[in-house]
Amino acid sequence: MYHRLGVRNADDVTRKRFIENRVKNLIPGAGEVTLTSQPDWSSSETPLVAELNVSIPNWASRAGSRTIIPAAVFTAVEKHLFEHAERVHPIYIEYPYKNSRT
């Protein structure tokens, strides 16, 4: 809804640039983003779905029959939670488990 409202009075070129820039800000480094399918901006009933081609040079590497992609491609905007070497407060991560012996 907010994306539709932000560019409701814009033309197709401005809307295309808006979507490409939003996706480009989500990926790390220098990448190319090209919109291939415009979403339906006029209908408020359907979700805002766009198809894009994203190219990030030299990010994937071959390892035999597999392709390895760094996790940074998908987590570029996340905050680094555990980056400090020393802790001031303890961290407790709840791990529910079931003892299989009982």
Secondary structure, 3 states (H helix, E strand, C coil): CHHHHHCCCCCHHHHHHHHHHHHHHHCCCCCEEEEEECCCCCCCCCCCCCEEEEECCCCCEEECCEEECCHHHCCCCCCCCCCCCCCCCCCCCCCCCCCCCC
